[in-house]
Amino acid sequence: MTDGGVRVLLYHVTDDAAGIEAAYHEAGDRLAGTPGLLGNKLLRSVHAENGFVVVSSWADLAAFDAWEQGARHKDQTAPLRPYRDLSLARPFAVYRVAATRSGPDAP
């Protein structure tokens, strides 16, 4: 089963956990009401304490593309920009949902 959604992963690295959490919340406030944005989460690596990922859920690729190409995109995400993991060739990834499971027997 697929939900047709898209997930966007933004990779960050910092020893300033409080700073990135504050930046995440500020960016989230700026993104409130963005068409097609279903939500996002800030994840912290259990293997590298300075590794973080923001995972955004979008209704579909068209909604994400429209936002990304829009005039407000850079301003809305500016608080997180200093934390991007620039050691990676691409500090982000875009995935289309291929399958989902839910219920008591889902992993």
All heavy atoms as an XYZ file, in Angstrom:
812
protein
N       0.842     -1.177      0.000
C       0.000      0.000      0.000
C       0.886      1.238      0.000
O       1.877      1.297      0.699
C      -0.874     -0.033      1.254
C      -1.716      1.194      1.446
S      -2.877      0.976      2.789
C      -2.061      1.921      4.051
N       0.550      2.245     -0.762
C       1.296      3.504     -0.761
C       0.361      4.647     -0.426
O      -0.840      4.578     -0.665
C       1.954      3.781     -2.122
O       0.930      3.928     -3.093
C       2.908      2.685     -2.526
N       0.939      5.720      0.146
C       0.113      6.883      0.451
C       0.361      8.016     -0.536
O      -0.217      9.083     -0.413
C       0.327      7.347      1.886
C       1.715      7.904      2.149
O       2.515      8.023      1.208
O       1.999      8.222      3.307
N       1.246      7.801     -1.529
C       1.523      8.810     -2.523
C       2.362      9.958     -2.017
O       2.654     10.892     -2.751
N       2.737      9.909     -0.757
C       3.474     11.009     -0.164
C       4.952     11.016     -0.507
O       5.481     10.124     -1.146
N       5.595     12.082     -0.064
C       7.023     12.284     -0.271
C       7.649     12.620      1.075
O       7.043     13.314      1.894
C       7.246     13.444     -1.282
C       8.683     13.893     -1.318
C       6.795     13.008     -2.660
N       8.841     12.105      1.299
C       9.608     12.436      2.502
C      10.893     13.115      2.067
O      11.569     12.649      1.141
C       9.937     11.198      3.334
C       8.736     10.359      3.762
C       7.723     11.136      4.593
N       6.620     10.294      4.987
C       5.462     10.202      4.338
N       5.261     10.907      3.250
N       4.509      9.422      4.767
N      11.220     14.209      2.734
C      12.439     14.955      2.450
C      13.314     14.882      3.690
O      12.866     15.183      4.797
C      12.127     16.415      2.081
C      13.403     17.190      1.819
C      11.201     16.464      0.860
N      14.557     14.442      3.501
C      15.510     14.323      4.599
C      16.589     15.379      4.423
O      17.187     15.480      3.357
C      16.155     12.938      4.599
C      15.262     11.772      5.037
C      14.221     11.450      4.002
C      16.107     10.567      5.331
N      16.816     16.164      5.473
C      17.861     17.184      5.471
C      18.854     16.819      6.559
O      18.491     16.746      7.739
C      17.262     18.563      5.752
C      16.235     19.037      4.737
C      15.476     20.237      5.255
C      16.910     19.369      3.435
N      20.100     16.606      6.165
C      21.132     16.141      7.084
C      21.870     17.327      7.692
O      22.272     18.258      6.991
C      22.110     15.229      6.340
C      21.424     14.048      5.714
C      21.148     14.029      4.347
C      21.010     12.968      6.479
C      20.503     12.952      3.769
C      20.356     11.889      5.910
C      20.102     11.888      4.553
O      19.452     10.824      3.988
N      22.035     17.272      9.011
C      22.700     18.338      9.744
C      23.752     17.751     10.681
O      23.645     16.597     11.101
C      21.682     19.123     10.573
C      20.618     19.768      9.743
N      19.483     19.112      9.345
C      20.538     21.009      9.220
C      18.742     19.923      8.618
N      19.356     21.083      8.526
N      24.729     18.579     11.044
C      25.756     18.161     11.992
C      26.114     19.358     12.867
O      26.329     20.459     12.367
C      27.005     17.572     11.284
C      27.677     18.580     10.393
C      27.960     16.965     12.270
N      26.116     19.140     14.182
C      26.467     20.198     15.124
C      26.630     19.611     16.528
O      26.001     18.608     16.860
C      25.395     21.311     15.158
O      25.839     22.350     16.040
C      24.051     20.797     15.642
N      27.460     20.254     17.297
C      27.574     19.911     18.715
C      26.631     20.767     19.556
O      26.536     20.592     20.765
C      29.025     20.103     19.186
C      29.951     19.063     18.583
O      29.532     17.896     18.425
O      31.101     19.418     18.247
N      25.931     21.695     18.918
C      25.020     22.617     19.588
C      23.582     22.096     19.490
O      22.790     22.568     18.677
C      25.149     24.005     18.959
C      24.262     25.045     19.613
O      23.649     24.759     20.666
O      24.186     26.167     19.061
N      23.256     21.117     20.334
C      21.922     20.509     20.280
C      20.829     21.530     20.576
O      19.795     21.545     19.902
C      21.838     19.337     21.256
N      21.052     22.385     21.544
C      20.037     23.392     21.880
C      19.836     24.360     20.708
O      18.703     24.762     20.416
C      20.442     24.157     23.141
N      20.920     24.711     20.035
C      20.830     25.632     18.902
C      20.046     25.059     17.748
O      19.200     25.739     17.159
N      20.309     23.807     17.411
C      19.581     23.220     16.279
C      18.121     22.976     16.646
O      17.232     23.126     15.809
C      20.254     21.940     15.723
C      19.654     21.604     14.345
C      20.141     20.775     16.695
C      20.389     20.558     13.572
N      17.844     22.640     17.898
C      16.448     22.468     18.302
C      15.696     23.792     18.216
O      14.559     23.836     17.737
C      16.369     21.879     19.701
C      16.782     20.417     19.739
C      16.789     19.823     21.130
O      16.136     20.386     22.040
O      17.442     18.784     21.310
N      16.332     24.885     18.638
C      15.699     26.202     18.537
C      15.490     26.577     17.068
O      14.430     27.092     16.697
C      16.556     27.251     19.252
N      16.492     26.313     16.234
C      16.379     26.614     14.802
C      15.271     25.783     14.156
O      14.519     26.280     13.310
C      17.714     26.355     14.108
N      15.161     24.516     14.558
C      14.111     23.636     14.038
C      12.725     24.210     14.353
O      11.846     24.267     13.482
C      14.268     22.230     14.631
C      13.080     21.349     14.429
C      12.835     20.759     13.200
C      12.181     21.111     15.468
C      11.723     19.944     12.999
C      11.079     20.305     15.282
C      10.847     19.724     14.054
O       9.746     18.937     13.863
N      12.543     24.645     15.594
C      11.238     25.196     15.981
C      10.955     26.525     15.283
O       9.813     26.783     14.868
C      11.144     25.332     17.496
C      11.042     24.006     18.188
N       9.966     23.168     18.038
C      11.909     23.367     19.004
C      10.154     22.062     18.740
N      11.333     22.163     19.328
N      11.977     27.357     15.110
C      11.790     28.620     14.394
C      11.414     28.365     12.935
O      10.478     28.973     12.405
C      13.056     29.479     14.465
C      12.883     30.829     13.792
C      14.115     31.710     13.863
O      15.033     31.431     14.647
O      14.141     32.690     13.094
N      12.120     27.443     12.295
C      11.785     27.098     10.909
C      10.373     26.523     10.838
O       9.615     26.834      9.914
C      12.809     26.109     10.344
N      10.020     25.688     11.810
C       8.676     25.114     11.831
C       7.595     26.173     11.938
O       6.551     26.076     11.282
N       7.850     27.201     12.753
C       6.891     28.306     12.855
C       6.759     29.016     11.514
O       5.658     29.392     11.106
C       7.324     29.303     13.926
C       7.195     28.742     15.339
O       6.503     27.715     15.531
O       7.805     29.340     16.251
N       7.873     29.205     10.818
C       7.850     29.884      9.518
C       7.131     29.051      8.453
O       6.560     29.590      7.515
C       9.267     30.179      9.048
C       9.997     31.200      9.905
C      11.397     31.413      9.408
N      12.131     32.333     10.267
C      13.250     32.952      9.902
N      13.768     32.744      8.703
N      13.857     33.762     10.739
N       7.176     27.734      8.604
C       6.572     26.823      7.627
C       5.091     26.560      7.884
O       4.420     25.954      7.049
C       7.319     25.488      7.625
C       8.691     25.519      6.970
C       9.522     24.307      7.409
C       8.552     25.563      5.467
N       4.582     27.010      9.014
C       3.183     26.748      9.360
C       2.260     27.211      8.241
O       2.402     28.308      7.710
C       2.829     27.457     10.665
N       1.353     26.335      7.852
C       0.379     26.656      6.822
C       0.855     26.449      5.401
O       0.128     26.765      4.454
N       2.060     25.912      5.220
C       2.577     25.667      3.875
C       1.727     24.595      3.186
O       1.592     23.492      3.720
C       4.054     25.222      3.933
O       4.830     26.269      4.512
C       4.581     24.897      2.547
N       1.153     24.896      2.027
C       0.318     23.907      1.334
C       1.089     22.627      1.025
O       2.208     22.672      0.518
C      -0.074     24.625      0.039
C       0.046     26.082      0.363
C       1.196     26.178      1.320
N       0.487     21.500      1.372
C       1.083     20.198      1.078
C       2.030     19.674      2.139
O       2.367     18.494      2.120
N       2.480     20.516      3.068
C       3.378     20.053      4.135
C       2.535     19.408      5.225
O       1.690     20.057      5.845
C       4.184     21.219      4.704
C       5.123     20.868      5.858
C       6.183     19.847      5.440
C       5.785     22.137      6.395
N       2.773     18.121      5.458
C       1.982     17.370      6.426
C       2.599     17.391      7.826
O       1.917     17.162      8.807
C       1.819     15.925      5.958
C       1.196     15.758      4.572
C       1.184     14.294      4.174
C      -0.186     16.372      4.523
N       3.888     17.638      7.913
C       4.563     17.679      9.206
C       6.038     17.399      9.038
O       6.519     17.105      7.943
N       6.772     17.519     10.141
C       8.202     17.221     10.117
C       8.672     16.817     11.501
O       7.964     17.038     12.488
C       9.009     18.402      9.572
C       8.739     19.677     10.328
O       8.992     19.766     11.514
N       8.195     20.670      9.645
N       9.854     16.217     11.543
C      10.447     15.747     12.790
C      11.941     16.029     12.765
O      12.573     15.934     11.710
C      10.249     14.242     12.962
C       8.809     13.825     13.067
C       8.670     12.330     13.143
C       7.181     11.994     13.191
N       6.932     10.578     13.284
N      12.490     16.357     13.918
C      13.932     16.476     14.075
C      14.411     15.205     14.757
O      13.977     14.889     15.862
C      14.289     17.700     14.924
C      15.773     17.871     15.260
C      16.604     18.121     14.008
C      15.961     18.991     16.274
N      15.284     14.466     14.086
C      15.824     13.229     14.622
C      17.290     13.428     14.995
O      18.022     14.124     14.287
C      15.721     12.104     13.595
C      14.348     11.874     12.950
C      14.446     10.735     11.940
C      13.306     11.587     13.997
N      17.718     12.798     16.095
C      19.122     12.849     16.503
C      19.704     11.453     16.418
O      19.115     10.482     16.890
C      19.241     13.374     17.930
C      20.671     13.598     18.353
C      20.755     14.303     19.674
N      22.133     14.684     19.959
C      22.490     15.410     20.987
N      21.576     15.858     21.836
N      23.757     15.703     21.182
N      20.875     11.344     15.833
C      21.527     10.055     15.648
C      21.877      9.421     16.988
O      22.335     10.094     17.904
C      22.806     10.235     14.831
O      23.528      9.020     14.772
N      21.672      8.125     17.078
C      22.103      7.394     18.265
C      23.546      6.921     18.118
O      24.145      6.460     19.071
C      21.177      6.195     18.579
C      19.766      6.674     18.899
C      21.160      5.195     17.440
N      24.098      7.050     16.923
C      25.472      6.613     16.661
C      26.463      7.771     16.680
O      27.631      7.568     17.014
C      25.558      5.886     15.316
C      24.704      4.658     15.280
N      24.990      3.525     15.995
C      23.541      4.410     14.626
C      24.060      2.619     15.792
N      23.160      3.126     14.965
N      26.023      8.941     16.299
C      26.878     10.126     16.303
C      26.073     11.252     16.947
O      25.150     11.782     16.334
C      27.292     10.499     14.884
N      26.402     11.596     18.164
C      25.630     12.576     18.928
C      25.473     13.917     18.227
O      24.558     14.667     18.521
C      26.273     12.791     20.303
C      26.015     11.657     21.273
C      24.564     11.614     21.724
O      24.027     12.656     22.160
O      23.958     10.529     21.641
N      26.362     14.224     17.280
C      26.267     15.508     16.586
C      25.529     15.408     15.249
O      25.460     16.378     14.505
C      27.652     16.118     16.379
C      28.514     15.307     15.427
O      28.220     14.146     15.130
N      29.593     15.895     14.964
N      24.945     14.248     14.952
C      24.215     14.044     13.702
C      22.719     14.216     13.888
O      22.128     13.643     14.805
N      22.118     15.016     13.026
C      20.680     15.290     13.081
C      20.101     15.179     11.675
O      20.786     15.441     10.690
C      20.409     16.704     13.613
C      20.820     16.902     15.034
C      22.135     17.219     15.353
C      19.905     16.780     16.062
C      22.531     17.410     16.668
C      20.288     16.966     17.388
C      21.608     17.284     17.693
N      18.819     14.833     11.612
C      18.095     14.787     10.335
C      16.719     15.408     10.565
O      16.043     15.078     11.538
C      17.917     13.346      9.817
C      17.116     13.324      8.525
C      19.252     12.663      9.633
N      16.327     16.295      9.682
C      14.950     16.781      9.665
C      14.238     16.001      8.570
O      14.679     15.991      7.420
C      14.864     18.296      9.388
C      13.408     18.727      9.221
C      15.522     19.086     10.511
N      13.161     15.330      8.941
C      12.356     14.570      7.990
C      11.020     15.278      7.838
O      10.286     15.437      8.812
C      12.127     13.121      8.476
C      11.278     12.355      7.467
C      13.442     12.419      8.739
N      10.740     15.730      6.630
C       9.474     16.402      6.331
C       8.596     15.474      5.523
O       9.070     14.774      4.628
C       9.723     17.679      5.526
O      10.525     18.572      6.253
N       7.309     15.495      5.818
C       6.322     14.704      5.078
C       5.473     15.653      4.242
O       4.934     16.637      4.764
C       5.423     13.932      6.044
O       6.186     13.028      6.800
N       5.385     15.319      2.959
C       4.635     16.136      2.005
C       3.534     15.304      1.372
O       3.688     14.101      1.185
C       5.579     16.657      0.922
C       6.555     17.640      1.469
C       7.732     17.373      2.100
C       6.423     19.052      1.482
N       8.343     18.528      2.488
C       7.557     19.585      2.116
C       5.450     19.934      0.997
C       7.747     20.952      2.294
C       5.645     21.293      1.166
C       6.775     21.788      1.808
N       2.453     15.950      1.002
C       1.320     15.251      0.397
C       1.720     14.581     -0.908
O       1.285     13.465     -1.197
C       0.164     16.219      0.157
N       2.544     15.262     -1.687
C       3.000     14.708     -2.961
C       4.194     15.512     -3.461
O       4.538     16.553     -2.899
C       1.876     14.678     -4.003
C       1.195     16.021     -4.186
O       1.886     17.060     -4.201
O      -0.041     16.032     -4.315
N       4.824     15.017     -4.501
C       6.016     15.664     -5.045
C       5.691     17.038     -5.626
O       6.495     17.974     -5.516
C       6.667     14.770     -6.108
C       8.023     15.230     -6.631
C       9.041     15.383     -5.501
C       8.540     14.244     -7.679
N       4.522     17.188     -6.214
C       4.143     18.479     -6.788
C       4.084     19.560     -5.702
O       4.534     20.690     -5.918
C       2.802     18.371     -7.512
N       3.542     19.226     -4.543
C       3.474     20.202     -3.441
C       4.864     20.578     -2.964
O       5.162     21.758     -2.743
C       2.651     19.637     -2.287
N       5.745     19.590     -2.811
C       7.119     19.883     -2.394
C       7.832     20.735     -3.438
O       8.469     21.737     -3.103
C       7.899     18.592     -2.147
C       9.363     18.848     -1.940
C       9.815     19.442     -0.772
C      10.283     18.529     -2.924
C      11.170     19.714     -0.583
C      11.632     18.792     -2.749
C      12.073     19.383     -1.570
N       7.728     20.365     -4.702
C       8.389     21.116     -5.770
C       7.896     22.558     -5.816
O       8.687     23.491     -5.990
C       8.182     20.452     -7.121
C       9.031     19.202     -7.313
O      10.024     19.011     -6.561
O       8.703     18.408     -8.217
N       6.595     22.763     -5.674
C       6.033     24.118     -5.702
C       6.604     24.951     -4.565
O       6.977     26.113     -4.752
C       4.511     24.064     -5.623
N       6.691     24.366     -3.383
C       7.255     25.096     -2.245
C       8.741     25.364     -2.450
O       9.212     26.477     -2.240
C       7.040     24.301     -0.951
C       7.817     24.882      0.176
C       7.512     25.992      0.901
C       9.056     24.387      0.685
N       8.494     26.225      1.826
C       9.449     25.254      1.713
C       9.875     23.311      0.361
C      10.623     25.065      2.432
C      11.036     23.124      1.081
C      11.401     23.996      2.105
N       9.476     24.347     -2.879
C      10.922     24.488     -3.028
C      11.279     25.558     -4.069
O      12.272     26.269     -3.923
C      11.557     23.152     -3.417
C      13.069     23.212     -3.451
C      13.702     21.895     -3.833
O      13.163     21.187     -4.703
O      14.758     21.589     -3.266
N      10.480     25.680     -5.096
C      10.749     26.658     -6.142
C      10.158     28.032     -5.836
O      10.401     28.996     -6.558
C      10.219     26.135     -7.479
C      10.948     24.899     -7.935
C      10.243     24.171     -9.063
O       9.339     24.697     -9.695
N      10.645     22.934     -9.304
N       9.403     28.117     -4.733
C       8.754     29.376     -4.363
C       9.709     30.365     -3.710
O      10.812     30.028     -3.280
N       9.246     31.591     -3.618
C      10.059     32.689     -3.101
C      10.329     32.580     -1.604
O      11.342     33.092     -1.118
C       9.364     34.010     -3.406
N       9.473     31.919     -0.839
C       9.618     31.881      0.623
C      10.512     30.746      1.119
O      10.901     30.739      2.283
C       8.236     31.757      1.262
C       7.364     32.972      0.936
C       6.086     32.976      1.718
N       6.399     33.110      3.136
C       5.648     32.596      4.107
N       4.566     31.930      3.821
N       5.992     32.752      5.369
N      10.822     29.779      0.275
C      11.571     28.586      0.665
C      12.833     28.902      1.468
O      13.042     28.400      2.567
C      11.902     27.779     -0.601
C      12.934     26.734     -0.422
N      13.983     26.588     -1.288
C      13.112     25.785      0.526
C      14.743     25.594     -0.889
N      14.234     25.101      0.204
N      13.687     29.755      0.944
C      14.978     30.029      1.589
C      14.812     30.752      2.909
O      15.523     30.471      3.872
C      15.900     30.772      0.647
C      16.314     29.885     -0.510
C      17.433     30.467     -1.314
C      17.645     29.555     -2.499
N      18.964     29.220     -2.785
N      13.879     31.677      2.999
C      13.652     32.389      4.252
C      13.085     31.449      5.316
O      13.473     31.518      6.484
C      12.699     33.562      4.038
C      12.440     34.311      5.328
O      13.415     34.811      5.934
O      11.266     34.371      5.758
N      12.183     30.573      4.913
C      11.552     29.670      5.875
C      12.549     28.692      6.484
O      12.431     28.319      7.635
C      10.400     28.915      5.212
C       9.214     29.810      4.916
C       8.150     29.094      4.114
O       8.439     28.421      3.134
N       6.910     29.253      4.532
N      13.520     28.254      5.713
C      14.478     27.258      6.207
C      15.790     27.878      6.680
O      16.680     27.160      7.127
C      14.778     26.224      5.107
O      15.305     26.893      3.957
C      13.518     25.446      4.731
N      15.919     29.196      6.610
C      17.165     29.882      6.970
C      17.681     29.535      8.372
O      18.900     29.379      8.545
C      16.994     31.393      6.820
N      16.835     29.383      9.386
C      17.372     29.091     10.716
C      18.186     27.790     10.782
O      19.130     27.683     11.576
C      16.126     28.992     11.602
C      15.101     29.824     10.894
C      15.387     29.617      9.426
N      17.857     26.818      9.944
C      18.562     25.532      9.963
C      19.797     25.496      9.068
O      20.648     24.622      9.218
C      17.610     24.401      9.539
C      16.601     23.993     10.597
C      15.497     23.156      9.983
C      17.289     23.242     11.718
N      19.898     26.445      8.155
C      20.975     26.409      7.161
C      22.385     26.315      7.767
O      23.219     25.567      7.264
C      20.848     27.609      6.221
C      21.605     27.396      4.922
C      21.141     28.298      3.799
N      19.795     27.906      3.388
C      18.725     28.701      3.470
N      18.833     29.916      3.914
N      17.550     28.266      3.082
N      22.700     27.009      8.854
C      24.064     26.916      9.400
C      24.441     25.516      9.892
O      25.623     25.238     10.088
C      24.063     27.902     10.568
C      22.915     28.806     10.334
C      21.901     28.006      9.564
N      23.462     24.666     10.086
C      23.719     23.329     10.628
C      23.813     22.238      9.564
O      24.044     21.075      9.880
C      22.618     22.963     11.635
C      22.513     23.940     12.775
C      21.521     24.909     12.814
C      23.430     23.904     13.825
C      21.422     25.807     13.857
C      23.349     24.800     14.870
C      22.345     25.749     14.882
O      22.268     26.640     15.921
N      23.634     22.588      8.295
C      23.694     21.582      7.224
C      24.999     20.800      7.273
O      26.057     21.349      7.587
C      23.578     22.234      5.845
C      22.187     22.646      5.488
C      22.138     23.214      4.106
N      22.956     24.431      4.080
C      23.064     25.232      3.047
N      22.439     24.962      1.942
N      23.818     26.316      3.110
N      24.917     19.528      6.954
C      26.107     18.675      6.915
C      26.749     18.805      5.539
O      26.412     18.091      4.605
C      25.737     17.223      7.212
C      26.957     16.334      7.352
O      28.083     16.795      7.048
O      26.794     15.181      7.785
N      27.691     19.723      5.433
C      28.324     19.999      4.150
C      29.437     19.018      3.810
O      30.062     19.130      2.751
C      28.849     21.433      4.133
C      27.759     22.504      4.278
C      28.377     23.890      4.312
C      26.726     22.384      3.180
N      29.668     18.027      4.693
C      30.641     16.982      4.353
C      30.049     15.996      3.350
O      30.777     15.229      2.726
C      31.098     16.236      5.603
O      30.053     15.415      6.124
N      28.738     16.045      3.180
C      28.050     15.169      2.227
C      27.993     15.832      0.856
O      27.893     17.062      0.757
C      26.629     14.888      2.711
C      26.500     14.255      4.095
C      25.044     14.219      4.521
C      27.107     12.870      4.092
N      28.047     15.031     -0.180
C      27.937     15.569     -1.537
C      26.605     16.286     -1.716
O      26.515     17.290     -2.411
C      28.082     14.446     -2.563
N      25.562     15.789     -1.073
C      24.233     16.399     -1.112
C      23.656     16.299      0.297
O      23.370     15.186      0.749
C      23.346     15.663     -2.108
C      21.965     16.268     -2.220
C      21.090     15.538     -3.184
N      21.666     15.676     -4.521
C      21.098     15.191     -5.600
N      19.985     14.532     -5.521
N      21.667     15.355     -6.778
N      23.465     17.425      0.988
C      22.986     17.365      2.365
C      21.477     17.162      2.502
O      20.897     17.474      3.538
C      23.423     18.707      2.950
C      23.452     19.624      1.784
C      23.845     18.778      0.595
N      20.851     16.634      1.464
C      19.418     16.355      1.521
C      19.100     15.186      0.599
O      19.898     14.815     -0.258
C      18.594     17.580      1.104
C      18.733     17.919     -0.357
C      17.827     17.422     -1.275
C      19.763     18.716     -0.804
C      17.964     17.716     -2.627
C      19.898     19.022     -2.147
C      19.000     18.514     -3.059
N      17.919     14.610      0.798
C      17.439     13.540     -0.067
C      15.921     13.644     -0.136
O      15.269     14.063      0.824
C      17.850     12.173      0.467
N      15.360     13.271     -1.273
C      13.913     13.280     -1.474
C      13.493     11.869     -1.846
O      14.046     11.272     -2.774
C      13.511     14.277     -2.589
C      12.004     14.268     -2.799
C      14.010     15.683     -2.264
N      12.531     11.338     -1.100
C      12.048      9.968     -1.329
C      10.545      9.980     -1.529
O       9.813     10.647     -0.796
C      12.349      9.069     -0.126
C      13.800      8.769      0.066
C      14.617      9.612      0.809
C      14.371      7.635     -0.498
C      15.966      9.332      0.991
C      15.714      7.346     -0.314
C      16.496      8.201      0.425
O      17.833      7.911      0.608
N      10.098      9.210     -2.495
C       8.669      8.979     -2.686
C       8.303      7.731     -1.885
O       9.022      6.734     -1.916
C       8.370      8.762     -4.170
C       6.891      8.593     -4.462
C       6.605      8.612     -5.937
N       6.851      9.967     -6.430
C       7.438     10.244     -7.583
N       7.834      9.294     -8.378
N       7.632     11.488     -7.952
N       7.189      7.779     -1.179
C       6.757      6.627     -0.387
C       6.398      5.486     -1.323
O       5.603      5.645     -2.244
C       5.544      6.995      0.505
C       5.016      5.769      1.235
C       5.925      8.087      1.493
N       7.039      4.337     -1.097
C       6.805      3.162     -1.946
C       5.817      2.196     -1.312
O       5.088      1.500     -2.012
C       8.121      2.443     -2.220
N       5.792      2.131      0.014
C       4.870      1.236      0.704
C       4.765      1.668      2.148
O       5.688      2.273      2.702
C       5.390     -0.203      0.633
N       3.628      1.388      2.759
C       3.419      1.677      4.183
C       2.638      0.536      4.821
O       1.940     -0.213      4.132
C       2.641      2.984      4.403
O       1.351      2.865      3.798
C       3.361      4.183      3.816
N       2.806      0.436      6.118
C       2.029     -0.531      6.917
C       1.618      0.149      8.205
O       2.338      0.974      8.737
C       2.852     -1.767      7.242
C       3.125     -2.638      6.040
C       3.866     -3.879      6.409
N       3.140     -4.632      7.422
C       3.618     -5.724      8.003
N       4.809     -6.174      7.691
N       2.916     -6.368      8.893
N       0.487     -0.232      8.699
C       0.059      0.247      9.995
C      -0.750     -0.845     10.666
O      -1.131     -1.810     10.041
C      -0.760      1.530      9.857
O      -1.926      1.271      9.090
N      -0.962     -0.673     11.928
C      -1.728     -1.647     12.679
C      -0.865     -2.372     13.691
O       0.343     -2.154     13.778
N      -1.469     -3.272     14.453
C      -0.748     -3.922     15.560
C       0.381     -4.853     15.118
O       1.303     -5.088     15.877
C      -1.841     -4.688     16.298
C      -2.943     -4.844     15.301
C      -2.856     -3.665     14.379
N       0.342     -5.372     13.908
C       1.386     -6.302     13.471
C       2.447     -5.625     12.602
O       3.364     -6.287     12.109
C       0.796     -7.486     12.720
C       0.090     -7.075     11.422
O      -0.284     -5.885     11.304
O      -0.095     -7.928     10.553
N       2.365     -4.293     12.415
C       3.354     -3.584     11.595
C       4.658     -3.469     12.383
O       4.635     -3.306     13.602
C       2.835     -2.211     11.236
N       5.768     -3.544     11.685
C       7.063     -3.420     12.370
C       7.287     -2.024     12.896
O       6.747     -1.075     12.460
C       8.078     -3.738     11.280
C       7.338     -3.754      9.986
C       5.881     -3.789     10.287
